[in-house]
Amino acid sequence: MAARSEIDGVPAAFARAVEQIMRAHARPELTVEVMPPPQRIAPYAHAISGDLTVDGEDVATGRFICLHDPAGHDAWQGTFRCVTFAKADIDTEMAADPMLTEVGWSWLTDALDAVGAQHHAASGSVTVVRSDSFGQMADDGSSAQIEVRASWSPAEGDDFGPHADAWMHLLAELAGLPPLAPGIVPLRRTGRGGPGVVR
């Protein structure tokens, strides 16, 4: 991964988690960068963004965030939480499938299982949006997107690298690239286009 991170004055467990995330292996089409972490959600946060490009065309984008509260969080059932977002264009015919949201969620859980990312208390949503153009915009035709928003708690002491890997796998699958792990079915794509201490 090209992004780099400096750890200073943070809990050892959080520093170790960020280190493991930064060692995750991004495929060549994916550009990963450190981004400003969200504020006021947890005392410590680290965030990365990813943009997946194929033949000069952006096909998927997303974020992966690691949150840490040394005091623990009841909803997390632990002291760490992974939060992800992934979005990609899909075929408009596929967007009409009533099972797509359920299948989209299974792609995330399958990705976590495939890389051995032990987790619990998973939650999230899958949104499918189709847009049709009319009038003077009729030539723009139709488009559709799928968005996966999710969070889960890593198992105590688990390596955070596989959790970041699962997010990267999900981005690739949403973009329709060949799966990097067995058992994950890719979507077809259309032709359209540093760690933080939160105070």
ABEGO torsion letter per residue (X at the ends): XABBBBBBGBBAAAAAAAAAAAABBBBAABBBBBBBBBBGABABBBBBBBBBBBGGBBABBBBBBBBBBAAEBAAAGEABBBBBBBBBBBBAAAAABAAAAAAAAAAAAAAAAAAGBBBBGBBEBBBBBBBBBBEAAAAAEBBBBBBBBBBBBBBBGBBAAAAAAAAAAAAAAAAGBBBABBGBBBBBBBABXXBBBBX
